[in-house]
Amino acid sequence: MSELENKTVNEETYSAGNIQILEGLEAVRKRPAMYIGDVSDRGLHHLVNEVVDNSIDEALAGFCNNIEVKILEGNAISVLDNGRGIPTDMHPKEKRSALEVVMTVLHAGGKFNKDSYKVSGGLHGVGVSCVNALSKHLTAEVFRDGKHYIQEYAYGKPLYPVKVAGESDYRGTKITFQPDETIFHTTVYEFDRLAHRLKELAYLNKGIHISIEDERKTDENGEHPKEVYYSENGLRDFIMHLDEGRAKITSQPIYIEGEKQGVPVEVAMQYNDSYSENIHSYVNNINTIEGGTHLTGFRQALTRTLKKYADDNKLLDKLEKNKIEISGDDFREGLTAIISVKVAEPQFEGQTKTKLGNSEIAGVVNQMVGEMLTNYLEENPKDAKTIVDKVVLAAQARHAARKARELVQRKTAFSGSGLPGKLADCSSKDATKCELFLVEGDSAGGTAKQGRDSHFQAILPLRGKILNVEKAMQHRIFESEEIRNIYTALGVTIGTEDDNKALNISKLRYHKVIIMTDADVDGSHIAALILTFFFRYMRELIEQGHVYLATPPLYGVKKGDKLQYAWTDEQRDQLTAEASANGRKVHVQRYKGLGEMKDDQLWDTTMDPANRLLRQVTIENAAEADRIFSMLMGDEVPPRREFIEQNATYANIDA
């Protein structure tokens, strides 16, 4: 059939019958990623956030101070709060219970009524109804007016009308749901992942008890793992938590709280001896990872207020004498800050709700932070001078870093001979299909070069442990040969007139950057150093999904002439047991180094797209990631020791 004939047939068959109308929650089940982001483990955990956010909104309205989350057997979830309870009376327009309307209709809920909620995170109105649509079973229980109401649903559809299950003196709402395994790639919940978000919510909403319990497990006492979070001081506690791995340079966190034009604003900030800027912003408990007008207002106030204080007290004479101009970045180096605002009608840019667009909020935050920071500096002159001295040092370091950065830019601008000498490039010029392997050492690099597919796979060997950027000033970073090689190989540039730390990845040469290190302690440390560098200086690559970790096997299990691979001790034991059961001799080899493998083995197990296991690096919780990187890679030993003791499951000592 010709193209013209095919077109004619399609036109004839395209009629009103082809127009599909998705009623109720069918649209959510048809295109779930449009509503919750994706159907991976991230989307699965997002379901819990949507339900908990409803309880938090009750807390923001002043009606709830206790939220209990449980992971049940079979990976079901229950969320119980002591809020007002979802209304159960008849909805005047829908002619059915308001509970059923909330649970089954998109864009239905009290958040659209200003009299019900002054502020709310889930203003898109698709939260709990989406959870219902994507659950194979959900039970909604409401406790109010002395009654216990209940309604169950299957795949978003009610199994029966709302009914009274009995009497109760309790007040609140309980949602229990089982995710639909036909929708999600996995339905296994991670306790720690949920716990991190709940802990964050407790800091952002002081005075609320939030707990999480895992009923899938029991300890030696027969008790379930459980965490209870409560913060009396809110963001002041949060900032101390985030900065526990850094050495503080001021006596106490700077805390700002107040309300202007009906907008509550809360800010906590702490200067430390690091060289990175770590600012986390929230609107109605939503982490606005792309910032927005509240972040703009904070930065403007910080720069203006500190600059005025420094000028008034003649603390910038050293810079002026050396003709070094100060920039906004200098005021934020070594700063950890949290900005939280509560906005009645937030305007978020994009469906992901990651950037605040309300123009009036910039002025509100700017004015409040400016006033209160001015008072703090006047009342704490010793801390004020320490902060300004830090700013001066940052300006001097930035000036010194300019030449080093320009050297990187010049090398990046060239092609061919301008690329690092150790780079074994690929022949393809299609960046979307090209991969760069960052490999530990020349030995492993040689094996990888021989085993790769040179059409789309490039190899860059790195010499030993790269610089720990968590402890280094910016100009030292650009002076590091290994780091310069990464910049030039990738083809990215850094620094603009407005932002000397901005990363331009428009000419990125590889869309997959794969960290491939030895499967031993040193290899893990090198991978951590590289990840720290990417998190601090190339975060955009992580956020856009370009960074991966290779997963080489730990063991080779040889049974006669047959060689099989194991990535875990359990797999090794299983392969060994199977061979022993058949009376065959088994030889087990521990691959501590990539160089111990032959090039075809490395290709088969770790580099071949058809067989390999790549772990994509993502940032689920930026504040928690910031804390862990600073703790593990910083100078403060006690928090690191405590973290290792709590999280190490066994001792893995490589000889």
C-alpha positions as CSV (number, residue, x, y, z in Angstrom):
1,M,0.0,0.0,0.0
2,S,1.4,3.4,-0.9
3,E,1.8,6.3,1.6
4,L,-1.1,8.1,-0.1
5,E,-3.4,5.1,0.0
6,N,-2.6,4.5,3.7
7,K,-3.4,8.2,4.5
8,T,-6.8,7.9,2.8
9,V,-7.7,4.8,4.8
10,N,-6.7,6.4,8.0
11,E,-8.8,9.5,7.2
12,E,-11.8,7.4,6.4
13,T,-11.6,5.4,9.6
14,Y,-10.9,8.4,11.9
15,S,-14.4,9.3,13.1
16,A,-16.2,10.2,16.3
17,G,-15.8,6.6,17.4
18,N,-12.1,7.1,17.6
19,I,-12.5,9.9,20.2
20,Q,-12.0,8.2,23.6
21,I,-13.5,9.8,26.7
22,L,-11.8,8.7,29.9
23,E,-14.3,9.1,32.8
24,G,-13.6,9.5,36.5
25,L,-10.1,8.2,37.4
26,E,-9.6,6.3,34.1
27,A,-7.3,9.0,32.8
28,V,-5.0,8.5,35.8
29,R,-4.8,4.8,35.2
30,K,-4.2,5.4,31.5
31,R,-1.4,7.9,31.9
32,P,-0.2,7.7,35.5
33,A,3.1,9.4,34.9
34,M,1.2,12.6,34.0
35,Y,-0.1,12.8,37.6
36,I,2.7,11.3,39.8
37,G,5.8,11.8,37.6
38,D,6.6,8.2,36.8
39,V,5.7,4.6,37.7
40,S,9.1,3.6,39.1
41,D,10.0,3.4,42.8
42,R,9.9,7.2,42.9
43,G,6.3,7.3,41.8
44,L,5.5,4.5,44.2
45,H,6.8,6.4,47.2
46,H,5.2,9.6,45.9
47,L,1.8,8.0,46.6
48,V,2.6,8.1,50.4
49,N,3.6,11.7,50.1
50,E,0.3,12.6,48.6
51,V,-1.7,11.1,51.4
52,V,0.6,12.5,54.1
53,D,0.4,15.9,52.5
54,N,-3.4,15.9,53.2
55,S,-2.7,15.3,56.9
56,I,0.0,18.0,56.9
57,D,-2.5,20.4,55.4
58,E,-4.8,19.7,58.3
59,A,-1.9,20.5,60.6
60,L,-1.2,23.8,58.8
61,A,-4.9,24.7,59.3
62,G,-4.4,24.1,63.0
63,F,-6.5,20.9,63.4
64,C,-3.9,18.1,63.5
65,N,-0.8,17.4,65.6
66,N,-0.2,13.7,65.1
67,I,0.4,11.6,62.0
68,E,1.1,7.9,62.0
69,V,2.4,6.1,58.9
70,K,2.7,2.3,58.7
71,I,4.2,0.0,56.1
72,L,1.9,-3.1,56.4
73,E,2.5,-6.7,55.4
74,G,2.4,-7.0,51.6
75,N,3.7,-3.4,51.2
76,A,0.4,-1.8,51.8
77,I,0.4,1.7,53.5
78,S,-1.8,3.2,56.2
79,V,-1.8,6.9,57.2
80,L,-3.7,8.0,60.3
81,D,-4.1,11.6,61.5
82,N,-6.1,13.3,64.2
83,G,-7.4,16.1,61.9
84,R,-11.0,17.1,61.4
85,G,-11.8,14.0,59.3
86,I,-12.9,14.3,55.6
87,P,-16.6,15.3,55.5
88,T,-19.0,12.5,54.9
89,D,-22.3,14.3,54.5
90,M,-24.1,14.6,51.1
91,H,-22.4,16.7,48.5
92,P,-25.0,19.2,47.3
93,K,-24.0,19.0,43.6
94,E,-22.9,15.3,43.3
95,K,-25.7,13.9,45.4
96,R,-23.3,11.5,47.1
97,S,-21.1,11.5,50.1
98,A,-18.4,14.2,50.1
99,L,-15.9,11.4,51.1
100,E,-16.7,9.5,47.9
101,V,-16.3,12.7,45.9
102,V,-12.9,13.5,47.3
103,M,-11.7,9.9,46.8
104,T,-13.0,9.5,43.2
105,V,-13.1,12.9,41.5
106,L,-10.1,14.8,40.2
107,H,-9.8,18.4,41.3
108,A,-12.2,17.9,44.2
109,G,-11.3,18.8,47.7
110,G,-11.4,21.5,50.4
111,K,-8.2,23.1,49.2
112,F,-10.1,25.0,46.5
113,N,-12.2,26.7,49.2
114,K,-10.3,29.5,50.9
115,D,-12.5,29.1,54.0
116,S,-11.3,25.5,54.5
117,Y,-7.6,25.9,54.1
118,K,-5.5,29.1,54.2
119,V,-2.5,27.3,52.8
120,S,-2.0,24.0,51.2
121,G,0.7,22.0,49.3
122,G,-1.6,20.0,47.0
123,L,-3.4,22.7,45.1
124,H,-3.7,20.6,42.0
125,G,-6.4,18.6,43.7
126,V,-5.3,15.3,42.3
127,G,-3.6,13.8,45.4
128,V,-5.6,11.2,47.2
129,S,-7.9,10.5,44.2
130,C,-4.8,9.6,42.2
131,V,-3.6,7.3,45.0
132,N,-7.0,5.7,44.9
133,A,-6.9,5.3,41.1
134,L,-3.5,3.6,41.2
135,S,-4.3,1.2,44.1
136,K,-5.9,-2.2,43.6
137,H,-7.5,-1.7,47.0
138,L,-8.0,1.4,49.2
139,T,-10.0,1.8,52.4
140,A,-11.0,5.3,53.6
141,E,-12.0,5.5,57.3
142,V,-13.3,8.8,58.8
143,F,-13.8,9.4,62.5
144,R,-16.0,12.5,63.2
145,D,-19.2,13.4,64.9
146,G,-18.9,10.4,67.2
147,K,-19.1,8.0,64.3
148,H,-16.7,5.7,62.4
149,Y,-17.4,5.9,58.7
150,I,-15.9,3.6,56.0
151,Q,-15.8,3.1,52.3
152,E,-13.6,0.7,50.2
153,Y,-12.5,1.0,46.6
154,A,-11.0,-1.3,44.0
155,Y,-8.9,0.4,41.3
156,G,-10.5,3.7,42.2
157,K,-14.1,2.6,42.1
158,P,-16.3,2.4,45.2
159,L,-17.3,-1.1,46.3
160,Y,-20.2,0.2,48.3
161,P,-21.6,3.6,49.5
162,V,-20.1,5.3,52.6
163,K,-21.5,3.5,55.6
164,V,-21.2,3.8,59.4
165,A,-19.0,1.1,60.9
166,G,-19.7,2.0,64.5
167,E,-19.3,4.7,67.1
168,S,-15.9,6.3,68.0
169,D,-14.6,9.1,70.2
170,Y,-11.6,9.5,67.9
171,R,-11.4,12.3,65.3
172,G,-9.4,12.1,62.1
173,T,-8.9,10.2,58.9
174,K,-7.2,6.9,58.1
175,I,-6.3,5.9,54.5
176,T,-5.0,2.4,53.8
177,F,-4.0,1.5,50.3
178,Q,-2.3,-1.3,48.3
179,P,-0.5,-0.1,45.1
180,D,-1.5,-1.8,41.9
181,E,1.4,-4.0,40.8
182,T,0.2,-3.8,37.1
183,I,0.9,0.0,37.2
184,F,4.2,0.2,39.1
185,H,7.6,-1.4,38.2
186,T,8.0,-2.3,41.9
187,T,5.7,-2.2,44.8
188,V,8.3,-2.7,47.6
189,Y,8.5,0.3,49.9
190,E,11.8,1.5,51.4
191,F,11.6,2.4,55.0
192,D,14.5,4.9,55.0
193,R,13.2,6.7,51.9
194,L,9.9,7.4,53.5
195,A,11.5,8.2,56.9
196,H,13.7,10.9,55.4
197,R,10.6,12.8,54.0
198,L,8.7,12.4,57.2
199,K,11.7,13.7,59.2
200,E,11.9,16.7,56.9
201,L,8.2,17.4,57.4
202,A,8.6,17.3,61.2
203,Y,11.3,20.0,60.9
204,L,9.2,22.1,58.6
205,N,6.2,21.9,60.9
206,K,7.3,22.3,64.4
207,G,5.1,20.9,67.1
208,I,3.8,17.9,65.1
209,H,4.5,14.3,66.0
210,I,5.1,12.1,62.9
211,S,5.9,8.4,63.2
212,I,6.6,5.6,60.8
213,E,6.5,1.9,61.6
214,D,7.5,-1.1,59.4
215,E,5.2,-4.0,60.2
216,R,7.0,-6.2,57.6
217,K,9.9,-6.7,60.0
218,T,10.5,-7.5,63.7
219,D,13.6,-7.3,65.8
220,E,14.9,-9.7,68.5
221,N,12.3,-8.3,70.9
222,G,9.5,-8.9,68.5
223,E,9.0,-5.2,67.9
224,H,8.7,-3.5,64.5
225,P,11.2,-0.9,63.4
226,K,9.8,2.5,64.2
227,E,10.9,6.1,64.1
228,V,9.1,9.1,65.8
229,Y,9.9,12.6,64.7
230,Y,9.2,15.8,66.5
231,S,10.8,19.2,66.4
232,E,10.2,21.9,68.9
233,N,12.4,24.5,67.2
234,G,11.6,23.8,63.6
235,L,14.1,25.2,61.1
236,R,16.7,25.9,63.8
237,D,16.8,22.1,64.5
238,F,16.8,21.4,60.8
239,I,19.8,23.6,60.1
240,M,21.7,22.0,62.9
241,H,20.9,18.6,61.5
242,L,22.0,19.5,58.0
243,D,25.2,21.1,59.2
244,E,26.2,18.4,61.7
245,G,29.2,17.3,59.5
246,R,30.5,20.8,59.0
247,A,32.5,23.1,61.3
248,K,30.5,26.2,62.1
249,I,32.1,29.6,62.1
250,T,29.4,31.5,64.0
251,S,28.1,30.9,67.6
252,Q,24.6,30.0,66.6
253,P,22.3,29.7,63.6
254,I,20.6,32.9,62.4
255,Y,16.9,32.4,62.8
256,I,14.2,34.6,61.2
257,E,10.5,34.2,61.6
258,G,7.6,36.5,61.0
259,E,4.7,37.4,58.8
260,K,4.3,40.1,56.2
261,Q,1.3,40.8,54.0
262,G,-0.3,37.6,55.4
263,V,2.6,35.4,54.3
264,P,4.4,33.5,57.1
265,V,8.2,33.4,56.4
266,E,10.7,31.2,58.3
267,V,14.4,31.2,57.6
268,A,17.4,29.5,59.3
269,M,20.9,30.0,58.1
270,Q,24.4,29.0,59.3
271,Y,27.9,29.8,58.0
272,N,30.5,27.0,58.1
273,D,34.1,26.6,56.9
274,S,33.1,24.7,53.6
275,Y,33.3,26.3,50.2
276,S,29.9,25.3,48.8
277,E,26.5,27.0,48.9
278,N,23.6,24.9,50.2
279,I,20.3,26.6,50.2
280,H,17.0,24.6,50.4
281,S,13.7,26.3,49.8
282,Y,10.1,25.2,50.5
283,V,6.6,26.5,49.8
284,N,3.9,24.9,51.9
285,N,6.3,22.0,52.7
286,I,7.0,21.4,49.0
287,N,10.7,21.3,48.3
288,T,11.1,23.9,45.4
289,I,14.3,22.4,44.0
290,E,14.3,25.0,41.2
291,G,13.9,27.9,43.6
292,G,11.7,30.7,42.6
293,T,10.7,34.2,43.9
294,H,11.2,33.3,47.6
295,L,14.8,32.3,46.9
296,T,15.4,35.4,44.8
297,G,14.1,37.6,47.6
298,F,16.4,35.8,50.1
299,R,19.5,36.2,48.0
300,Q,18.8,39.8,47.3
301,A,18.3,40.6,51.0
302,L,21.4,38.6,52.0
303,T,23.7,40.4,49.5
304,R,22.3,43.9,50.1
305,T,22.4,43.6,53.9
306,L,25.8,42.1,54.3
307,K,27.3,44.5,51.7
308,K,25.9,47.5,53.5
309,Y,27.1,46.3,56.9
310,A,30.6,45.6,55.5
311,D,30.8,49.0,53.8
312,D,29.5,50.8,56.9
313,N,32.2,49.2,59.0
314,K,34.9,49.5,56.4
315,L,35.5,45.7,56.3
316,L,36.1,45.5,52.5
317,D,39.2,47.7,52.4
318,K,41.5,44.8,51.5
319,L,39.4,43.9,48.4
320,E,39.1,47.5,47.2
321,K,42.9,47.9,47.6
322,N,43.5,44.9,45.3
323,K,40.7,46.0,42.9
324,I,38.7,42.8,43.6
325,E,35.0,43.3,43.1
326,I,32.6,41.4,45.4
327,S,29.8,39.3,43.9
328,G,26.6,37.7,45.2
329,D,28.2,34.3,45.2
330,D,30.8,35.4,47.7
331,F,28.1,36.2,50.3
332,R,26.8,32.6,49.9
333,E,30.0,30.6,50.0
334,G,30.0,28.3,53.1
335,L,26.3,29.1,53.7
336,T,23.7,26.5,54.6
337,A,20.2,28.0,54.6
338,I,16.5,26.9,54.7
339,I,13.7,29.2,53.5
340,S,10.2,28.2,54.2
341,V,7.1,30.2,53.2
342,K,3.4,29.5,53.5
343,V,1.5,31.0,50.6
344,A,-2.3,30.9,50.3
345,E,-2.4,30.6,46.5
346,P,1.0,29.5,45.3
347,Q,1.7,29.6,41.5
348,F,4.1,26.9,40.6
349,E,5.9,26.8,37.3
350,G,5.3,23.4,35.7
351,Q,3.4,20.3,36.8
352,T,6.3,19.2,39.0
353,K,5.7,22.2,41.4
354,T,9.5,22.9,41.8
355,K,9.6,26.6,41.2
356,L,7.5,29.4,42.8
357,G,6.3,32.0,40.5
358,N,4.4,34.5,42.8
359,S,6.1,37.8,42.1
360,E,5.0,39.4,45.4
361,I,6.7,36.8,47.5
362,A,10.2,38.1,46.4
363,G,9.4,41.5,48.0
364,V,8.0,39.9,51.2
365,V,11.0,37.7,51.8
366,N,13.5,40.4,50.8
367,Q,12.0,42.9,53.2
368,M,11.7,40.6,56.2
369,V,15.1,39.0,55.8
370,G,16.7,42.4,55.3
371,E,15.2,43.9,58.5
372,M,15.9,40.9,60.8
373,L,19.4,40.2,59.4
374,T,20.3,43.8,59.9
375,N,19.2,43.5,63.6
376,Y,21.2,40.3,64.0
377,L,24.4,41.8,62.6
378,E,24.2,44.9,64.8
379,E,23.5,42.7,67.9
380,N,26.2,40.2,67.1
381,P,29.2,42.1,65.9
382,K,31.7,39.3,66.5
383,D,29.7,36.9,64.3
384,A,29.1,39.6,61.8
385,K,32.9,40.2,61.4
386,T,33.5,36.4,61.1
387,I,30.9,36.2,58.3
388,V,32.3,39.2,56.4
389,D,35.9,37.8,56.7
390,K,34.5,34.6,55.2
391,V,33.0,36.6,52.3
392,V,36.3,38.5,51.7
393,L,38.2,35.1,51.6
394,A,35.6,33.8,49.1
395,A,36.1,36.9,46.8
396,Q,39.9,36.4,46.9
397,A,39.5,32.7,46.1
398,R,37.1,33.5,43.3
399,H,39.6,35.9,41.8
400,A,42.3,33.3,42.0
401,A,40.0,30.7,40.5
402,R,39.3,32.8,37.4
403,K,42.6,31.9,35.7
404,A,42.2,28.2,36.5
405,R,38.7,28.2,35.2
406,E,39.7,30.1,32.0
407,L,42.3,27.4,31.4
408,V,39.6,24.7,31.6
409,Q,37.5,26.8,29.2
410,R,40.3,27.2,26.7
411,K,41.0,23.4,26.7
412,T,37.2,22.7,26.3
413,A,36.9,25.1,23.4
414,F,39.3,22.9,21.3
415,S,38.5,19.6,19.7
416,G,40.8,16.7,18.9
417,S,44.1,17.6,20.4
418,G,42.4,19.8,23.1
419,L,40.9,16.6,24.7
420,P,42.7,14.9,27.5
421,G,45.5,12.7,26.3
422,K,44.3,9.7,28.3
423,L,40.8,9.9,26.8
424,A,40.0,7.0,24.4
425,D,37.2,8.7,22.6
426,C,34.4,7.0,20.6
427,S,33.8,7.5,16.9
428,S,30.1,8.5,17.1
429,K,29.4,12.2,17.4
430,D,25.8,11.7,18.5
431,A,25.9,12.7,22.1
432,T,22.6,11.1,22.9
433,K,24.0,7.7,22.1
434,C,27.5,8.2,23.5
435,E,28.8,7.0,26.9
436,L,31.8,8.1,28.9
437,F,33.2,5.6,31.4
438,L,35.2,7.2,34.3
439,V,37.5,4.3,35.2
440,E,39.8,3.9,38.2
441,G,43.4,3.6,37.2
442,D,45.4,2.9,34.0
443,S,45.2,-0.9,34.4
444,A,41.4,-1.0,34.5
445,G,41.3,1.7,31.9
446,G,43.4,-0.5,29.5
447,T,41.0,-3.5,30.0
448,A,38.0,-1.2,29.4
449,K,39.5,0.2,26.2
450,Q,40.0,-3.3,24.9
451,G,36.6,-4.6,25.9
452,R,34.4,-1.6,24.9
453,D,32.4,-0.9,21.8
454,S,34.5,2.0,20.4
455,H,31.6,3.3,18.3
456,F,29.7,4.7,21.2
457,Q,31.8,4.1,24.4
458,A,34.6,6.4,25.5
459,I,37.1,5.6,28.3
460,L,38.7,8.2,30.6
461,P,41.1,6.6,33.2
462,L,41.5,8.6,36.4
463,R,44.7,8.4,38.4
464,G,44.1,7.3,42.0
465,K,41.7,9.2,44.3
466,I,40.6,12.5,42.8
467,L,40.5,15.7,44.9
468,N,38.0,15.7,47.7
469,V,36.1,18.9,46.6
470,E,34.2,19.0,49.9
471,K,37.4,20.3,51.5
472,A,38.9,22.3,48.6
473,M,38.6,25.9,47.5
474,Q,37.4,26.5,44.0
475,H,40.7,27.5,42.4
476,R,42.3,24.3,43.8
477,I,39.5,22.3,42.1
478,F,40.3,23.8,38.7
479,E,44.0,23.2,39.3
480,S,43.4,19.5,39.7
481,E,44.5,17.7,36.5
482,E,41.9,14.9,36.9
483,I,39.0,17.3,37.4
484,R,40.2,19.4,34.4
485,N,40.2,16.2,32.3
486,I,36.6,15.5,33.3
487,Y,35.5,19.0,32.3
488,T,37.3,19.0,29.0
489,A,36.2,15.4,28.1
490,L,32.6,16.2,28.8
491,G,32.7,19.5,26.8
492,V,30.9,21.5,29.5
493,T,31.8,25.0,30.6
494,I,31.5,26.8,33.9
495,G,31.1,30.4,34.9
496,T,29.1,33.3,33.5
497,E,29.2,37.0,34.2
498,D,26.2,36.6,36.5
499,D,27.2,33.3,38.2
500,N,30.7,32.2,38.4
501,K,29.6,28.7,39.4
502,A,27.0,28.2,36.6
503,L,27.3,25.0,34.5
504,N,26.6,25.1,30.8
505,I,25.9,21.6,29.5
506,S,24.5,22.6,26.1
507,K,27.6,21.0,24.4
508,L,27.7,17.9,26.6
509,R,29.5,15.2,24.5
510,Y,28.1,12.1,26.3
511,H,24.6,11.6,27.6
512,K,25.6,8.7,29.8
513,V,28.5,9.3,32.2
514,I,29.3,6.0,34.0
515,I,31.4,5.8,37.1
516,M,33.2,2.4,36.9
517,T,35.5,1.6,39.9
518,D,36.8,-1.5,41.6
519,A,34.5,-3.5,43.8
520,D,36.6,-3.0,47.0
521,V,36.9,-0.4,49.7
522,D,39.2,1.8,47.7
523,G,36.9,1.6,44.7
524,S,33.9,2.7,46.8
525,H,35.9,5.6,48.1
526,I,36.9,6.7,44.7
527,A,33.3,6.5,43.5
528,A,32.2,8.6,46.5
529,L,34.8,11.2,45.6
530,I,33.6,11.4,42.0
531,L,29.9,11.6,43.1
532,T,30.8,14.3,45.6
533,F,32.3,16.3,42.7
534,F,29.3,15.8,40.5
535,F,26.9,16.7,43.3
536,R,28.7,19.9,44.2
537,Y,29.8,21.1,40.8
538,M,27.8,19.3,38.1
539,R,24.5,18.7,39.8
540,E,22.7,19.5,36.6
541,L,24.1,16.3,35.1
542,I,22.6,14.3,37.9
543,E,19.2,16.1,37.8
544,Q,18.9,15.5,34.1
545,G,19.6,11.8,34.5
546,H,23.1,11.6,32.9
547,V,25.1,10.0,35.7
548,Y,25.3,6.3,36.4
549,L,27.2,3.8,38.5
550,A,28.5,0.6,36.8
551,T,28.0,-2.6,38.7
552,P,30.8,-5.1,38.1
553,P,30.4,-8.6,39.6
554,L,32.0,-9.4,42.9
555,Y,32.7,-13.0,42.2
556,G,33.4,-15.4,39.3
557,V,32.2,-19.0,40.1
558,K,33.8,-21.6,37.9
559,K,32.3,-25.0,37.6
560,G,34.4,-27.1,35.3
561,D,34.7,-25.0,32.1
562,K,31.6,-23.0,32.9
563,L,32.1,-19.5,34.5
564,Q,29.2,-17.7,36.1
565,Y,29.1,-14.4,37.9
566,A,27.7,-13.3,41.2
567,W,27.0,-9.7,42.3
568,T,26.2,-10.6,45.9
569,D,27.3,-13.1,48.5
570,E,23.9,-14.7,48.3
571,Q,24.3,-15.3,44.6
572,R,27.8,-16.7,45.1
573,D,26.6,-19.1,47.8
574,Q,23.7,-20.3,45.6
575,L,25.9,-21.0,42.6
576,T,28.4,-22.8,44.9
577,A,25.7,-24.9,46.5
578,E,24.2,-25.9,43.1
579,A,27.6,-27.0,41.9
580,S,28.4,-28.9,45.1
581,A,25.1,-30.7,45.0
582,N,26.1,-32.1,41.6
583,G,29.4,-33.2,42.9
584,R,31.3,-30.7,40.8
585,K,34.5,-28.9,41.8
586,V,34.0,-25.2,42.3
587,H,36.5,-22.4,42.1
588,V,35.5,-19.0,43.4
589,Q,37.4,-15.9,42.4
590,R,36.8,-12.5,44.2
591,Y,37.1,-9.6,41.7
592,K,38.5,-6.8,43.8
593,G,39.9,-5.0,40.8
594,L,38.5,-4.4,37.3
595,G,42.0,-5.1,36.0
596,E,41.7,-8.7,37.3
597,M,39.0,-9.4,34.7
598,K,39.7,-10.1,31.0
599,D,38.4,-7.5,28.5
600,D,35.7,-9.9,27.2
601,Q,34.6,-10.6,30.8
602,L,34.3,-6.9,31.6
603,W,32.3,-6.3,28.4
604,D,30.0,-9.2,29.1
605,T,29.2,-8.3,32.7
606,T,29.6,-4.6,33.1
607,M,29.7,-2.7,29.7
608,D,27.4,-4.6,27.3
609,P,24.1,-2.7,27.3
610,A,22.3,-6.0,26.7
611,N,23.6,-7.6,30.0
612,R,24.9,-4.9,32.3
613,L,23.2,-3.4,35.4
614,L,23.5,0.4,35.5
615,R,22.3,2.3,38.6
616,Q,21.1,5.8,37.7
617,V,22.1,8.4,40.2
618,T,19.2,10.5,41.3
619,I,18.5,13.1,44.0
620,E,15.4,12.1,45.9
621,N,15.9,14.6,48.8
622,A,18.4,17.4,48.1
623,A,18.7,18.5,51.8
624,E,19.4,14.9,53.0
625,A,21.9,14.4,50.2
626,D,23.7,17.6,51.1
627,R,23.9,16.5,54.7
628,I,25.3,13.1,53.9
629,F,27.9,14.3,51.5
630,S,29.1,16.9,54.0
631,M,29.2,14.4,56.8
632,L,31.0,11.6,54.9
633,M,33.4,13.8,53.0
634,G,34.0,16.6,55.5
635,D,36.3,17.1,58.5
636,E,33.9,16.3,61.4
637,V,34.7,12.8,62.5
638,P,32.1,12.0,65.2
639,P,29.0,12.3,62.9
640,R,30.7,10.2,60.3
641,R,31.6,7.5,62.8
642,E,28.0,7.4,64.1
643,F,26.6,7.2,60.6
644,I,28.9,4.3,59.7
645,E,28.0,2.4,63.0
646,Q,24.3,2.8,62.4
647,N,24.3,1.9,58.7
648,A,27.1,-0.7,58.3
649,T,25.5,-4.2,58.0
650,Y,28.7,-6.1,58.1
651,A,32.4,-5.6,58.1
652,N,33.9,-5.8,54.6
653,I,37.6,-5.7,55.0
654,D,39.5,-6.2,51.7
655,A,43.0,-7.5,52.0
